[in-house]
């Protein structure tokens, strides 16, 4: 896989972030449609990284909530 220009990565991430306001897990196809086109071979790796980053953020938030409660139990 070739390295994508930072502007391309930013546009894909921005599109995914906008879509997440209405859909918690945007698909590669939704991002492509939002961008008005694009190659899934470019969108897919950026979206994998985007999803991994979001999972890490959610895990960190859950950990902080657990620490804030002080009981060590995760509540939903």
C-alpha positions as CSV (number, residue, x, y, z in Angstrom):
1,X,0.0,0.0,0.0
2,X,1.3,3.4,-0.9
3,X,1.3,6.2,1.6
4,X,-1.6,8.6,1.2
5,X,-1.1,12.3,1.2
6,X,-2.1,13.8,4.6
7,X,-4.8,15.9,3.0
8,X,-6.5,12.7,1.7
9,X,-6.3,11.0,5.1
10,X,-7.7,14.2,6.7
11,X,-10.6,14.3,4.3
12,X,-11.5,10.6,4.9
13,X,-11.3,11.1,8.7
14,X,-13.4,14.3,8.5
15,X,-16.0,12.5,6.5
16,X,-16.1,9.6,8.9
17,X,-16.3,12.0,11.9
18,X,-19.3,13.8,10.3
19,X,-21.1,10.6,9.6
20,X,-20.6,9.3,13.2
21,X,-22.9,12.1,14.4
22,X,-25.8,10.1,12.9
23,X,-24.4,6.6,12.6
24,X,-22.1,5.2,15.3
25,X,-20.1,2.9,12.9
26,X,-19.8,4.5,9.4
27,X,-19.1,2.1,6.6
28,X,-16.4,2.6,4.0
29,X,-19.1,3.0,1.4
30,X,-20.8,5.7,3.4
31,X,-17.5,7.6,3.6
32,X,-17.0,7.2,-0.1
33,X,-20.5,8.5,-0.9
34,X,-19.9,11.5,1.5
35,X,-16.7,12.3,-0.3
36,X,-18.4,12.0,-3.7
37,X,-16.2,9.1,-4.8
38,X,-12.9,7.6,-4.0
39,X,-11.0,4.3,-4.0
40,X,-11.9,1.8,-1.3
41,X,-8.2,0.8,-1.3
42,X,-7.5,4.3,0.0
43,X,-10.5,4.6,2.3
44,X,-10.3,1.2,3.9
45,X,-6.9,1.5,5.7
46,X,-7.8,5.0,6.9
47,X,-11.1,3.7,8.3
48,X,-9.4,0.8,10.0
49,X,-7.1,3.3,11.8
50,X,-10.1,5.6,12.5
51,X,-12.1,2.8,14.1
52,X,-9.1,1.6,16.1
53,X,-8.6,5.2,17.4
54,X,-12.3,5.4,18.4
55,X,-12.1,2.1,20.2
56,X,-9.1,3.3,22.2
57,X,-10.9,6.6,23.0
58,X,-13.9,4.7,24.3
59,X,-11.8,2.4,26.4
60,X,-9.9,5.3,27.9
61,X,-13.2,7.1,28.7
62,X,-14.6,3.9,30.3
63,X,-11.5,3.6,32.4
64,X,-11.7,7.3,33.5
65,X,-15.3,6.8,34.5
66,X,-14.4,3.8,36.5
67,X,-11.6,5.7,38.3
68,X,-13.9,8.6,38.9
69,X,-16.4,6.3,40.6
70,X,-13.7,4.9,42.7
71,X,-15.3,1.5,42.9
72,X,-13.4,-0.3,40.1
73,X,-16.7,-1.5,38.6
74,X,-17.7,-0.5,35.1
75,X,-21.3,0.5,34.7
76,X,-23.2,1.1,31.5
